[in-house]
Amino acid sequence: MCRRVSEEFPPEFIWSSTLLRASETAETLSNTIQCPVTFLDDLREMQDMESEFNFRLRAQNVLSYIRENSANYKRIAIISHGGMITKIIESFLQLPPEINDVWFNSNNTGIHLLEYTDHPYKLIRFLNSTTHLN
């Protein structure tokens, strides 16, 4: 995964969940491509007493925070977990938070490439690509 990311779409900055599997992946990618990483608790998976609605709002807020704090970077990486990735994609697509019957599959080390463009649309290049595992 690190080789593919570094060769095809290297980020200038990495945001990662603080949970072990994501943070280890982020550290490995950061060391491979020599870019900084920041860890955020808000990128963690759904918490015990957290409702689906509040989980979605957390994803929406963390995506806004990341965008605001990544304005100086052309490309960033977000390393997280399946549930949070689904909620981030929902937020990216501006689906209403009340909708909670959508799931975007995320395999381990699956790569999703989403872009905010200069045009009035957003671009999904691909979701859950795992060609680096072949």
N, C-alpha and C positions, 0 to 999 in steps of 0.2 A: 504494500500500500504506500509506504513512504517513497519508494522509487517512482511509482507512477505519479504520485502527487508532485514530487520534486521535478519530474521531467515534463509533465503535461500542464499543470496549473499550480505552481508553487505560491503559497500564500506569503504575504509580508508580515502577517500577525496571526496568532492562534488564540482562540478563546476555548476553554475546556471546562467540563464538569470537574468537580473535585473528587468524584468517586474513582476508585482505584483503576478500573480497566480503562476508562476514558483518560484519566490523568497520565497513566503510563504510555498510552498511545500518543498523547499530546507531547510528552517529554521526548519520546523517540522521534516523532516528526520534527519537533523543534530542533533537536540535535542534528538531525539529518540535513535540514535545509538552513540551519543557522538563523532562525527568526525567533522573536520573543513569544512567550506564551503567558496568558493570564488565566487564572482559575477562578471560576464563579460558582458558588453554591447554587445559584438560581438555574444553572444548566443541569442540575441533578434530575433524576427520575421523579415521578409523582411520589409525594410524601404520604405517610400513613393516613392522616386525617384530612388530606386535601381533596376537595371535590374536583370533578372533571372541569367544571367551569373555572374554578380558581387556578387549576393547573394550566389551563389555556391562557388565562390572564397573566400568569407568571411568565409563560413562554412569550407572549406578546410584549410584555414589559422588558424582558431580557433581550429580545430581538431589537427593540427600540434603543435600549441602552448600548448594545453592541454597535448598532449603526451609528449612533451619535459619537461613540468613542473610537470609531474606526474610519472616520471621515478622511483621514490622511493616507489611507491605504487603498490601493486599487483592488486587492484581493485579500480576503481573510479566510480562515478555516474555523469552523465551529465543530468541536468534538464533544459528542454527548451520547444519549441513549435513545432507543427506539421510540418510547413514548414522548420524550421531549422533542425529538426530531419531527415526529408527526405534528406536534403542536406548533413548532416553529414554522413548518411548511403551511399549516392552516393559517397562521398569522401572516406569513409572506403573501399568501393568496387572498388575504383579508376575508376569509370565511367568517360568518357570524360566530361568536364564541358559544352560542347556544347549541350549535351543531357539534355533536360529539360522537357521531356514528361513522366517522371516516378514519381510516388507518392507512398510513403510507409505510409499506414494509421497509425495514432496515436490517439487513444482515450485519453480522459483526464485520467491521471495517468497510461496510457498504458506503459508497460515495454518492452524495447528492450534489449537483451543481446548479445553483440558483443564482440569477443575476438581476440586480436592479440596473436598468438601462437609462440612458439619457432621453429615451422616447417615453411616451405615456403608458408603456407596458412593462411588465416584468417577464423575465425569460427563465424557463426551466429547461436547461440543457439535457439533463438526465436525472433519474432518481434511482438510488440503490444499485449503482454499478459495482459489480464485483469481478470485472475482467482481470484485475490484478491478482486474483486468487487462482487463475488457470495456470 
